[in-house]
C-alpha cells in the first residue's frame, strides 16, 4: 500500500511539473516564419496588423508556435496556432469550436485561427479577417 501511494505521488509530481513548465516556465516560442508571412498578407489585404508571440501550453509535437495579431486601431486581436501536422490542426480546430469565448474558428492548412472575445457586433471586420486568412497560402 505504501509503495502504491509513493508511485501515485511520483506520477502526480511528474505530470504536474510538466504542466507547470509548459504553462508558466517555458520561454515564449519565437514567431514562426509563416507568422510574419501571414502578417504581411493581412497588411496587403488592407488589415494593418502587428504580430507578436503568445505563450502557450501545448506540446511542441502539436503546436510549433502561437501568434497574436494586433489590428491597428481595433481593440480585439486575432490568434493563430501554427500546428505541426494537418491532423493536429483538425484536433485544435475541434477544441477551439468547443470554447465559447473563441469565436469564428477557421483552419487553413496547418494554421488554426480564432477571434477571441469577438462578438456579434464585429461582423464586418470578422468577415474581412476570415477572407484574408482564407486567401493566405501557407508555406508559399
Residue frames relative to the residue before (quaternion, step in Angstrom):
aa qw qx qy qz dx dy dz
X 1.0000 0.0000 0.0000 0.0000 0.00 0.00 0.00
X 0.6471 0.5296 -0.3167 0.4477 3.58 0.94 -0.89
X 0.6701 0.4986 -0.3017 0.4598 3.61 0.97 -0.85
X 0.6120 0.5459 -0.3426 0.4583 3.56 1.08 -0.67
X 0.6557 0.4949 -0.3040 0.4824 3.57 0.97 -0.85
X 0.6568 0.5090 -0.3124 0.4603 3.60 0.95 -0.83
X 0.6464 0.5001 -0.3165 0.4816 3.59 0.99 -0.81
X 0.6442 0.5174 -0.3212 0.4628 3.61 0.95 -0.82
X 0.6575 0.4936 -0.3080 0.4787 3.61 0.96 -0.81
X 0.6436 0.5196 -0.3228 0.4600 3.60 0.97 -0.82
X 0.6617 0.4926 -0.3078 0.4741 3.59 0.95 -0.83
X 0.6323 0.5304 -0.3209 0.4646 3.57 1.00 -0.82
X 0.6687 0.4902 -0.2970 0.4736 3.59 0.94 -0.85
X 0.6516 0.5195 -0.3210 0.4500 3.58 0.97 -0.82
X 0.7187 0.4276 -0.2604 0.4825 3.60 0.77 -0.99
X 0.6346 0.5209 -0.3267 0.4683 3.58 1.03 -0.71
X 0.6461 0.5226 -0.3125 0.4603 3.56 1.02 -0.79
X 0.6413 0.5116 -0.3267 0.4693 3.56 0.99 -0.80
X 0.6571 0.5096 -0.3125 0.4592 3.59 0.93 -0.88
X 0.6501 0.5062 -0.3181 0.4691 3.60 0.94 -0.85
X 0.6473 0.5151 -0.3250 0.4583 3.59 0.95 -0.86
X 0.7075 0.4652 -0.2784 0.4534 3.61 0.75 -1.02
X 0.7292 0.4581 -0.2470 0.4444 3.58 0.97 -0.81
X 0.8422 0.2136 -0.0642 0.4908 3.58 0.93 -0.82
X 0.7787 0.3981 -0.1919 0.4453 3.61 0.90 -0.83
X 0.5933 0.5830 -0.3770 0.4075 3.59 1.07 -0.64
X 0.5125 -0.6383 0.4638 0.3387 3.60 -0.95 0.77
X 0.5606 -0.5843 0.4618 0.3621 3.55 -1.18 0.57
X 0.4494 -0.6871 0.5020 0.2719 3.58 -0.88 0.97
X 0.4768 -0.6553 0.4897 0.3217 3.60 -0.98 0.75
X 0.6477 -0.5119 0.3895 0.4083 3.54 -1.27 0.36
X 0.4422 -0.6620 0.5393 0.2745 3.54 -1.02 0.82
X 0.6082 -0.5588 0.3950 0.4023 3.64 -1.06 0.56
X 0.6189 0.5443 -0.3449 0.4492 3.58 1.09 -0.65
X 0.5908 0.5773 -0.3698 0.4254 3.60 1.12 -0.58
X 0.6563 0.4875 -0.3014 0.4907 3.55 1.02 -0.82
X 0.6433 0.5136 -0.3224 0.4674 3.59 0.98 -0.82
X 0.6416 0.5096 -0.3240 0.4730 3.61 1.02 -0.76
X 0.6249 0.5271 -0.3395 0.4652 3.61 1.01 -0.76
X 0.6520 0.5004 -0.3151 0.4746 3.59 0.96 -0.82
X 0.6350 0.5232 -0.3240 0.4669 3.58 1.07 -0.75
X 0.6248 0.5151 -0.3359 0.4812 3.60 0.98 -0.81
X 0.6583 0.5128 -0.3140 0.4528 3.61 0.90 -0.90
X 0.6628 0.4892 -0.3066 0.4768 3.61 0.98 -0.83
X 0.6747 0.4914 -0.2839 0.4719 3.59 1.16 -0.60
X 0.6150 -0.5924 0.3349 0.3985 3.59 1.25 0.12
X 0.6086 0.4880 -0.3645 0.5086 3.59 1.27 0.27
X 0.2188 -0.8027 0.5436 0.1112 3.56 -0.24 1.27
X 0.0354 0.8182 -0.5674 0.0853 3.59 -0.54 1.21
X 0.2030 -0.7102 0.6553 0.1580 3.50 -1.40 0.34
X 0.2609 -0.7868 0.5358 0.1607 3.62 -0.54 1.13
X 0.0155 0.7771 -0.6291 0.0026 3.56 -1.22 0.58
X 0.5014 -0.6529 0.4639 0.3272 3.61 -1.05 0.65
X 0.2160 -0.7681 0.5947 0.0986 3.55 -1.15 0.72
X 0.4533 -0.6609 0.5223 0.2914 3.58 -0.99 0.85
X 0.0144 0.7897 -0.6127 0.0275 3.55 -1.00 0.86
X 0.3811 -0.7346 0.5217 0.2071 3.54 -1.22 0.49
X 0.4161 0.7177 -0.4645 0.3099 3.58 1.22 0.34
X 0.5288 -0.5883 0.4967 0.3570 3.57 -1.23 0.44
X 0.5422 -0.6349 0.4400 0.3307 3.57 -1.08 0.69
X 0.5710 0.5684 -0.3908 0.4451 3.58 1.22 -0.21
X 0.7070 0.4214 -0.2494 0.5103 3.60 1.27 -0.32
X 0.8101 0.0706 0.0261 0.5814 3.57 0.85 -1.03
X 0.3683 -0.7386 0.5244 0.2093 3.59 -0.79 1.03
X 0.7597 -0.2049 0.1570 0.5969 3.55 0.93 -0.91
X 0.2700 -0.7179 0.6147 0.1840 3.51 -1.37 0.24
X 0.1092 -0.7958 0.5945 0.0374 3.56 -0.90 0.95
X 0.2213 -0.7202 0.6412 0.1453 3.48 -1.19 0.73
X 0.1706 -0.7697 0.6075 0.0969 3.56 -1.13 0.63
X 0.2225 -0.7583 0.6033 0.1074 3.53 -0.62 1.18
X 0.2631 -0.7542 0.5831 0.1484 3.56 -0.72 1.09
X 0.4533 -0.7017 0.4825 0.2633 3.55 -0.70 1.11
X 0.8403 0.1365 -0.1349 0.5069 3.57 -0.76 1.11
X 0.6738 0.4210 -0.2940 0.5313 3.58 1.24 0.28
X 0.4506 -0.7572 0.4034 0.2467 3.62 -0.74 0.96
X 0.7301 0.4313 -0.2405 0.4724 3.61 1.14 -0.41
X 0.3759 -0.7523 0.4973 0.2133 3.62 -0.96 0.82
X 0.3592 -0.6367 0.6229 0.2785 3.49 -1.46 0.03
X 0.1134 -0.7833 0.6069 0.0725 3.62 -0.99 0.76
X 0.0432 -0.7896 0.6120 -0.0109 3.56 -0.91 1.00
X 0.2118 -0.7522 0.6148 0.1069 3.55 -0.93 1.01
X 0.2317 -0.7643 0.5912 0.1124 3.57 -0.86 1.01
X 0.1579 -0.8319 0.5303 0.0430 3.56 -0.08 1.35
X 0.5663 -0.6241 0.4301 0.3236 3.55 -1.23 0.49
X 0.8054 0.0906 -0.0244 0.5853 3.58 1.03 -0.76
X 0.6566 -0.4918 0.4003 0.4083 3.51 -1.33 0.25
X 0.6417 0.5317 -0.3235 0.4482 3.59 1.02 -0.80
X 0.6696 0.4719 -0.3129 0.4807 3.61 0.94 -0.78
X 0.6074 0.5384 -0.3543 0.4644 3.61 1.12 -0.57
X 0.6344 0.5124 -0.3306 0.4750 3.59 1.00 -0.76
X 0.6517 0.5049 -0.3128 0.4717 3.60 0.98 -0.82
X 0.6515 0.5025 -0.3185 0.4708 3.63 0.94 -0.83
X 0.6323 0.5253 -0.3353 0.4603 3.60 0.99 -0.79
X 0.6370 0.5190 -0.3244 0.4686 3.58 0.99 -0.80
X 0.6629 0.4994 -0.3044 0.4674 3.61 0.97 -0.84
X 0.6581 0.5090 -0.3122 0.4587 3.60 0.95 -0.86
X 0.6346 0.5374 -0.3333 0.4443 3.59 1.00 -0.77
X 0.6651 0.5096 -0.2982 0.4572 3.59 1.15 -0.60
X 0.6351 0.5305 -0.3297 0.4545 3.61 1.23 -0.31
X 0.4060 -0.7590 0.4513 0.2353 3.61 -0.65 1.05
X 0.7191 0.4430 -0.2758 0.4589 3.65 1.05 -0.51
X 0.6378 0.4597 -0.3368 0.5182 3.61 1.26 -0.01
X 0.0912 -0.8579 0.5057 0.0048 3.54 -0.08 1.31
X 0.8642 0.1741 -0.1387 0.4513 3.48 -1.40 0.39
X 0.0868 0.8138 -0.5691 0.0794 3.62 0.66 1.02
X 0.0260 -0.7878 0.6143 -0.0360 3.53 -1.03 0.88
X 0.1970 -0.7669 0.6000 0.1143 3.56 -1.10 0.71
X 0.0029 -0.7575 0.6526 -0.0145 3.54 -1.09 0.81
X 0.8017 -0.1271 0.0417 0.5826 3.57 -0.07 1.27
X 0.7932 -0.2174 0.2026 0.5316 3.57 -0.66 -1.15
X 0.5940 0.5727 -0.3547 0.4398 3.60 1.27 0.04
X 0.0968 -0.7724 0.6264 0.0407 3.55 -1.01 0.89
X 0.1151 -0.8048 0.5816 0.0268 3.57 -0.64 1.16
X 0.0440 0.7590 -0.6494 -0.0144 3.55 -1.20 0.61
X 0.3325 -0.7194 0.5823 0.1812 3.51 -1.27 0.49
X 0.1871 -0.8336 0.5080 0.1100 3.60 0.07 1.25
X 0.8641 0.0911 -0.1221 0.4797 3.52 -1.01 1.03
X 0.4117 0.6735 -0.5056 0.3483 3.62 1.16 0.39
X 0.2310 -0.8014 0.5417 0.1044 3.57 -0.90 0.90
X 0.7644 -0.3607 0.2808 0.4546 3.51 -1.33 -0.28
X 0.6658 0.5285 -0.3004 0.4326 3.61 1.11 -0.62
X 0.6313 0.5432 -0.3307 0.4439 3.62 1.25 -0.01
X 0.2273 0.8521 -0.4528 0.1313 3.58 1.29 0.29
X 0.7084 0.4568 -0.3047 0.4435 3.64 0.65 -0.96
X 0.6810 0.4639 -0.2996 0.4809 3.61 0.89 -0.85
X 0.6303 0.5360 -0.3373 0.4490 3.60 0.98 -0.80
X 0.6438 0.5136 -0.3189 0.4691 3.59 0.97 -0.80
X 0.6451 0.5184 -0.3112 0.4672 3.56 0.97 -0.86
X 0.6617 0.4985 -0.2977 0.4743 3.60 0.96 -0.89
X 0.6634 0.5060 -0.3064 0.4583 3.61 0.90 -0.91
X 0.6502 0.5073 -0.3196 0.4667 3.60 0.97 -0.80
X 0.6581 0.4943 -0.3135 0.4736 3.60 0.94 -0.84
X 0.6579 0.5042 -0.3115 0.4646 3.60 0.93 -0.86
X 0.6727 0.5083 -0.2945 0.4498 3.57 0.96 -0.86
X 0.6946 0.4611 -0.2822 0.4746 3.60 1.10 -0.59
X 0.5053 0.6364 -0.4295 0.3939 3.61 1.26 -0.08
X 0.2233 -0.7583 0.5987 0.1293 3.56 -0.99 0.85
X 0.3106 -0.7751 0.5187 0.1834 3.61 -0.28 1.23
X 0.8215 0.2541 -0.1953 0.4716 3.52 -1.05 0.83
X 0.5807 0.5940 -0.3854 0.4018 3.61 1.22 -0.01
